[in-house]
Structures are given as structure tokens and as C-alpha cells.
Amino acid sequence: MIDFVKYDPDAKPSFTPLVSLAISEKLKIREVKKLLSVSVDPPISDCQCIRLRDKKLTSADAILRDAATVRRSLMNLVDGRQVAVQVLDAPETVSADDIILSVRGFRTSAMKFLQKTEMVVSKSATLGQLHSALEGRFGGKLLSQSEELKDSFQIAKGLSNGPPLKASAALSLKWDDPKCFGDRDGLIGSAPISLRDGTLLYIRSLIDAAQAPDPAVKKQTAKKAVGASWVSTKSSTSRREPKLNITVAEKPVIGNDNNEPPAERLAKEIGVPLESAQFALEAAGGDIVLARQFIN
């Protein structure tokens, strides 16, 4: 006797009881789907819209493949064994020659991710066919609908394990890496693409990516912000003092040579402690002119 539970990752709770059925361990998963489709209320019109998963405690684990038997698909098969049931919007078949990918869309202009989605593709598909499948599945959510400009997806591999990727880090992914995604006729299951079950792919719109913030510009902006905050901390927060502007005339430093460290040179020119000159230089990204402005 197998206990089937409905699985909806967007619902709370994610699992709800569905139906219990006596299932032969010799049945293939596709036959279990047919039996399940007529055993629930209301019935599911297309059994291929059912995705079965091995349930592990509080999570839905591996997707069960259609041609495999129940015995082969489920370890420790005993009465009360739970199987998670997902009802899909479109028919799906999962054969031994298929790869189950995790796909996550990224809106670059908004710096936001879409929810991660699983997608079944043939390991013998080409990269061009994968692009077509991605456009059919996610194009309406991510691609520009402009008639003047042809939009397409850029692809990058992610890490299946570890902490979730931050939006700022997504800008530095190897989007459309030519070593991996340079040949549209290359097979996705073979080197150098080498996609496997569980591979995480990030996708983004080519047109939307043109609006991505430049990481180098963001870094320089952050340095300037640090410099500005350092200058602001020099004033007292307990009382307001009259604004005083002091202009220091440029003059050559006697005894300076090309080998003198920039921080020491700046400290002598402006007449500030060496530590203050070093801090200003770091905040200005090594730009001695900008460091002078921070101190002044």
C-alpha cells in the first residue's frame, strides 16, 4: 500500500494527503500514473500531467522515470511508503535518456530571480534545441516582446549545492561562456556542455542584460561612498560648527623622489597623519587626486 500525497511547493503546507493505493512493485511508473489519474477526485484527464517524486521526510526528492518499475524507483518499499504527486500544467514524460534540469530566471534590470523550476530535456538535444525549449517555457516571462529587436536567452551554470546565489553575484556569472555554450549544434549531455541531472542553469534576457549595472562601476561608486562617509565622520554630531573651507596650494615636496610611497607623499603635501593619508587613498581606490579632495 502506497500513500500518495499532493505536493505543491508554493502552498503551506506543501504536502496534503491524496489517496492510498495497493500498487504492485512490478508496475512501471507510467502505469502507476494512469491508475492514479482515475483514482483521485476529481480525476486527472491526462496522466502525463502527473509528476511522481520520491518523498523524503519533509522534502520531495528525485523524479520517478516512466519506464522504471516501482521496485527499482523506490528504496525500502513497505506499506505506508509515501510518494509525492505534482500536477503539471503541461504533459511531461521522463525517460532514461532525459536530463532533469533546475532552471532559474534572472531579471537583470530589476536584480531579481524567478522561482527555480525543474525542466525535463533529452540528453541528446542540441544547445539550439535547449534554447528553443527555454524560450517556449520561459520566454513570456523574461524575453522582450519587441518586434524591432530579436531577444534571446543567455545561459550560465550555477552551483546545485551551497547557499542561494545573491543577485549582485549573478552579474559575475559566466554568461554564454564560449567554452561551454559556444556551439549551438553541440549536444547538451556531452562535453563541453556536460549537463547532468540536477544541473542548475541561470537564464536571462539578452536585451534586459544590456541594462545590467557594471560591477566595476559599482565597486568604484562604493569606494567613493566610503570616502564620503569618512569625511563626514570628522565633524561632530553633538553640535553644528560653521562651515570652513580651506584651500591648500599645490607645492612641490622637497626631497620627494619617485620611490616615495604615495601615502607618505600625500601626508607631507597635505600635512595630515600617515594613517589618515592611507585611509583616504584606500577610499579613493589609489587615486591621489581624489584622496586630496576627500581630505580637503
N, C-alpha and C positions, 0 to 999 in steps of 0.2 A: 504494500500500500504506500503510495507516494502522495505527500501533501503538497499541492500546488498553491503558491501564494502569488498574488499580483504584486508586481514591482513597478513603482513609479518614482524615479529619483527626485522629482520635483515636489512630491507630496509629503506630508507629515501625518502619520508615519509613512515610511517608504514602502513597507510591506503590509498587506492585508490578506487574510485567508480567502481562498478562492474555491477550491474543490479538492477532495481526496479521491484518488482512483487506484484500482488494482491494475498494475502495469507489469507485463512480462518483461523480464530482463533481456529477452531476445528481440524485443521490438526495436526498430530503428527510430531515431528521434523524429524523422519526418512523419512516421506513423503515429507517434505519440501526439504530435501537433494536430493531426487530423482528428484523433479521438478527443483531444482536449477541446477543440473548436466547437464540437456539438454537445459537450458535457457541461458547458458553462451557461449561465443565464445573464444576459441574452447570448445566444450563440454568436460565434465569430464567423462571418461569412467567408473569409479567405484565410485558410490555415497558415498560409505563407506570411501573414501579417503577425504571426506569433514568433517571438524570440524566447527560447528557453535558456536559462542560466543556472549553473550550479550555485546554490545558496550556501554561504559560509557565515554562520553566526549572524552578524548584523550587516553583511555586505553581499552583493550579487557578484559572483566570480565569473569564471570562464563561460563563454557562449558555447552551447552544445551544437555540434555539427550534424547536419541532416542525415548523412549516410552512416554515422556511428550508431552502435547499439546502446541501449540503456546501460547494460553491464559495463561496457567499455567507457562510457561517458561519466558515470557516477561511481566514485570510490565509496567503500563502506555502505553498500546498498542494503538497507534494512527497512522494516516498516517504520513509517513516520519520517522517512528521508524527505527533506524539503527541496523543491525546485522552484526557482523564481520565473515568473511569466511576465514578459513585456508585450504589450500590444502596440504594434508599429503603425505608422500612417501609410506605409507603402510595403508591398510584398518583398520578402528577403529570403534568399537561400544561402546556406553556409556549407560549402563542400570542403573536402580535404585539400583542394587546390586553392582555397581562398585565404586571404590575409585579413585579419580584423584590426583595423587602424583606429587610433584615437585622434580626432581632428578638433582643433580649437581655432576659431576665427579671431582675428585681431583687428580692431578699428583703430588705425594709427592716428588719425586726426583727433579722435576722442580719447585716445590712450586707454581703451577698454577692451576686455576679452569677451567673446561669446562663450556660452557654456560648452564644455567638452562633449563631443558627440562621437559615438562609435560608427564606423563605416566598414562595410564588407566589400572587398575588391579581389579580383583574381590576381594571383602572384605572377601570372603570365601576361598581365596587362602592361602596356607601354606607359611611359610617363605622359605622353599625349593623351592617352585614354583616361589616365588618372585625372588630368586637368579637366577633361570633359565631364567626368563623374562629379568632381568637386564643384564645377560651375553649375551643373544640374541640381546639386543638393544644396549648395550654399550661395549661389550667385544672386538670388533675390535679396539676401540679407546683407551681402558685403560688396558686391560689384556695382560700379556706376552704371546707370541705365541710359547714359548719354548716347545719342545716335551719332554724334560727331567724333567721339573718341572711343576706340575699342579697348575695353578694360579686360584684364585677366588676373589670375591669381599668382602671387609669389608664394613660394613654399620654403619652409625651414624646418629642420629636425629639432625636436626638443628632447629633454630627459624624461623618461617614463617614471622614474623614481625621484625622490627628493622633494624639497619644498616647492610650492607653486611659484611659477615664474612671475616676477613683477613686470608691470607694463613698461617701466623705464628700461629694464634689461632686455625686453623684446626688440628694442630698436637695434641692439647689437648682435642679434642672431644672424647666422649666415644665410640670408635670404637669397634664394635661387643660386646657391653655391654652384659654380660651373663644374666643379669636380664631381658633384653628385647629381645635380639637376640640369646639366648642360645639354643632354641628348634626349630629345622628345621621343625618339624611337627606342630608347633603352628600356629593358624590362625592369619593372619595379622590384621584383623579387630577386634580381641578380645584381652583382657588383657593377658599378659603384653605388647604385641607389640602395640596394640591400634593405628593403622594407621587410619587417617581420611582424608577427602577431604582437600587438601591444605597442608598436611604434607610435610615438606622439608626433603629429605634424601640426605646425602652426601655418595658417594661411592668412594672407592679407591682400587687399586690392592694390594693384599697381598704381592706379590713379590716386587713391587715398594715401598711399605711401609717399607720394610726392609732397604731401603736407606734413611729413614727419619732422619733428624738431631735430636739428643736427646735434648729436651728442657732444661734439667738440664745442659748439656754441653754448650749449647748456653748461658745460664744465667751466668755460671762461666766465659766463654770467654768474655762476656760483662763486667763483673766486672774487669777482668784483663785489658781490654781496657780502662776502666775508670781510673784505677790506672796509666796506662802508660801515659794517657793524662794529669793527674795531675802532674806527674813528669816533663813532657815536658813543662808545663806552668811555671815551676820555672825558666827556662832560659829566658834571654831577647831576644826579637825579633828584637831589634834595632841594635845590634852588636853581633858578634860572639866572645865568650870567649874561651881561651884554655881549653881543656878537663881536668878535675881534678878528679881523682879517690881517694876516701878516704875510707880506711877500718877501721871500728870500731871494736876493740877487744871485744869479749863477756866477761862480768864480772858480778859477782853476784851483785844484788842490795841490799844494806844494809837496813835492816828494812822492806824488802818486805815480805808479807805473802800471803797465798793462797786466802785471801778475797780481795786483792787489785784489782781494776778494770784493765782489760788488757790495756786500753788506757793510764791510769796513769803509769802503769808499763813500757809500751813502751816509753812514753815520758821521763821518768827518765833514761832508758837504753841508748837511742839514744841522748838525750839532745835536744829535739825539743819541741815546744809549744804543749799543750794538744790538741788543735783543730787540729793541723796537724796530730797527732797520731790517733785521732778519724777518720779523713778523710781517712787516709791510711788503717786503719782496715776495714772500710766500703768497700773501693775499693777492698780489698783483701778477702772479704767475711768472715771476722773474723779470718783469718789465720795470726797469729802474725809473723811467719817466713817470709811469703810473704810480709807482711806490712813493715818489716825491709828492704827487698830488694827494695821496692818502694822508701822508704825514702833515702836509701844509693845511 
